[in-house]
Amino acid sequence: MSLREIYYYFISCLTKILGFRGAELLAGILSFIRYSGNRKKNSIYLGHLSRIFPEMSLPRLRSILKGYWRVHQRALLGLFYSGRFNREIVPGIVSWENRDLLDEAVKEGKGVLLLVPHFGDERTLHILLAISGYSMHVISSRYADAPEILKEARLKVSRRWHHVAFPDEPLRWAYDAIERGEVIQISPTGWGGSKGHWVESFGVPVLASSTPVRLAESRGCRMLIAYNCVLPGMKYHIAFQRFDPERLDASGTEQLFSKFEAIGKEYPEQYNWMNLVIRHRETNTIARLGNIPKKESVVEAAAVHADWDPENIKEFQTVSSISGSPGSARAE
């Protein structure tokens, strides 16, 4: 067993010993360790945050970053606590905002795409919705490089409540789910791939998934923005927003990311700044390569130190002309 596996096994055991009442104490300890251990990488996060929030002082920006790490660790703990969620527990730990939007969209029977940014605890959102009675599907990572205990905590619990699909699978299942009027959770802030749309996110160009607008255009389904704030004590606040873009193309994806940006600025501790750092680094790597590789892992392997620099921001017009390499897979 590797040190990483031992670490997660230890956290899993602590969640069982401390229970829900000890969750926030554990999140605080883990976030302190994560923030302190990040050291030089903290400057990358702060570089982005200082650009996004130019009016804020450095102490305030550090406070946001520390708050983000606490939220990040709450979400990590959600991997282990979610195995204990059931229909009796969930009503007491979830509050709702604009839930009627989801209910109305489901009643239309056209199928619903829930567009979920990396924010709060998006990985537990689909489980909470399924337990709350919605016919859910999610496009998930396979967690191929994750320790077995993490992979099992995420995929096994999700499959207990709903269908789990992966980005490299044909979308036939999605067409069928939409036809049945069911709900699909997608995170457009993930890897965009060769058919992705170039958009601006918090002032930097990133490659975003085009799957939502392509599915909506071909199937006529509804789209809603959803996000899941993870609160102290493993409680959650789930919110929904309307999303009816003017066009179902790259401009629609751009509109979506503008809304994600507004949400992130409103709740800066909840937004997943690691995701922005990674997407920005990918853009710089892709710009050096001159093409969009088939696999995200190729971009990760090709990254150099300069690609992480928050001041290394490519011109949008320069990167937006870059397309997939020969044989690239479709974006999800």
C-alpha positions, 0 to 999 in steps of 0.5 A, a space after each residue: 500500500 502506497 503512502 497516498 493510499 495509507 493517507 486516504 485510508 486513515 482519513 476514511 477511518 477518522 470519518 467513521 470515528 468522528 462521525 458527522 459532528 467531527 467533520 468540520 474539525 477534520 476539514 479544518 485540520 486537513 485544510 491547514 495541512 494542505 495550505 501549509 504543504 502547498 507552499 510555492 504553489 500558493 503563489 500561483 493561486 494568489 497570482 490568479 486571485 490578485 488578477 481576478 480581485 484587484 481591489 482586494 488586499 493580500 491578506 483578504 486574498 490569502 483568506 479566500 485561498 485558505 477558505 477554498 482549501 477548507 471547502 476543498 477538504 470538506 469535498 474530499 471528506 464527502 467522498 467518505 461520508 456520502 456512503 452513509 447518506 440515505 433518504 432519511 438523512 439527506 432532507 436534514 443536510 440539504 437546503 435548496 435555492 430555485 428547486 422549482 426550476 429543476 422540477 419545472 424542467 423535469 415536468 416538461 419531459 424533454 430531458 435536462 442537462 445540469 451544467 455544474 462547474 467545479 465548485 463546492 462539492 460537485 462530486 456529491 451533487 448528483 448523489 444528493 439529487 438522486 437520493 432526493 428522487 431525481 432520475 440522475 446520470 453523471 459523466 464522471 472521471 474513471 479515477 484511473 490514477 486514484 488509490 483504490 479506496 478513493 475510486 471505490 468511495 466515489 464510483 461505488 456510492 454513485 452507482 448505488 443511486 444512479 447511472 455513471 457514464 465516462 467521457 470516452 463512451 459513446 453518447 447513445 446512453 445520453 440520447 436515451 436518457 434525454 428521450 426518457 426525460 431524465 437528468 444528466 449532470 455534466 461539468 463543462 469546466 473539465 477537459 474540453 478535448 479536440 471538439 471543445 470551445 475556446 472561451 475566456 474564464 476569469 480573464 484567461 483563455 481555456 478549452 471548454 467542453 462543447 458537449 452541453 450545447 451540442 446535446 441541447 442542439 441535437 436533442 432539444 433538451 433543457 439546460 440549467 446551471 446547478 452548483 452545490 455549496 458544501 457547508 460546515 458539518 457536511 451540509 449542502 446548499 444546492 442552487 439552480 439558475 436558468 440557462 437559455 443561451 442565444 445560440 447553441 454554439 461556441 457563443 453559448 459556451 462563452 455565455 455559460 462560462 460568464 455565468 460560472 465566473 459570476 457565481 465564482 466571484 460571488 462565492 470565492 471560497 467555494 469556487 474550485 481555483 485548482 480547476 482554473 489553475 489546471 485549465 490555464 496551464 493546459 492552455 499554455 501547454 497546448 499553445 506550445 504544442 500547436 495542437 490539441 492532443 487526443 488525451 488530457 494526459 498528453 497535455 499534462 506530461 508535456 507541461 513545463 514550469 512556465 505553463 503554470 505562471 499566472 502572468 503567462 496569459 496567451 492572447 485569445 485570438 492566438 489559442 482560439 485558432 488551435 485545433 485537434 491533432 490528427 486522430 483526436 477523440 471528440 470532446 466531452 
